[in-house]
Amino acid sequence: MNRQDLLKRIHAVTDVYADKHFVYTGDAHGDGYVNYRGLGTPDNEVLCTEVSVELLILSVLTMGFDIYKPIVVIGPRSMGAQMVTFIREHFQPQDTTNVRTYILKKGSERGQFVWSTDEKLTFSPDTQIVWMDDLLNNGTTVTTTRKMIEACGGRINVIAVIGDRSGLTASDLGADHIISLERFDLSRYELNDEPCPLCEKKVPIVRNPGHGHTFEKENPDYPGGFIDL
């Protein structure tokens, strides 16, 4: 499949915002937001399936996976879960592969994930694992869910995403490789040691997409105010 053609089709139904003020998962702030959620609508199921299968194929080819050994694709809610669901629906009717899929749903606490299955999961040493989602931001979700996978005896071999804006390496995230269809260079402020320069300039915070709506509940008097896109 031609990657540039695939990206054009993706960009036709998704959005990339820049030069604004967003709040991300993990409470970091930044000036841009990549929103692939349009792929999750019913009208774009065929395209989302193509994208998800393409990422899986790239993972298999890049890592030289043995197709006769288990290949497990794991996706966190919400877009990652949709993507692996489409993979399951694509491969299951054929029943000729070792591809299995699992979903990590959000738990009761913020930032928590739990397996969506009651099955007690144990991954064998030869299980080849692809962690899949739409976007890699700061790796918080990968780090959290990686521990759950490792507790089942597995290891993330590939982090496969449509877009990567993290600036991180696979080693940073405890994986062997990161595969993405495109990369972005957008500012991100973790707020650990220094204040957010956008907050200091009183730049309005976008409620959605992102977690600006949550920030507003906790900081209703933010002097820059809030905006909707």
Number of C-alpha atoms within 10 A of each C-alpha: 8 6 12 11 10 15 14 10 13 19 15 10 17 14 14 11 15 14 12 15 23 27 25 20 15 15 16 16 25 23 18 22 25 21 18 19 14 18 24 20 11 9 11 14 16 12 16 24 22 18 26 26 19 19 23 24 13 17 23 18 11 12 14 9 17 14 12 9 13 19 21 19 27 25 25 26 16 16 20 25 23 23 30 27 19 21 23 18 12 15 15 14 8 8 9 8 13 15 20 16 20 19 22 20 18 16 12 9 7 9 13 13 19 14 19 15 11 6 7 7 14 13 17 12 10 12 20 23 26 26 28 26 26 28 22 24 21 20 18 14 18 22 14 13 22 19 15 17 19 13 13 14 14 21 24 25 20 25 25 28 23 21 20 23 21 17 15 14 12 15 10 11 18 17 20 15 18 20 21 18 17 14 16 15 10 16 14 20 18 15 12 8 7 8 12 17 13 18 16 10 10 14 20 19 27 22 20 16 17 21 19 24 19 14 19 16 9 10 12 12 10 15 13 14 15 19 15 11 7
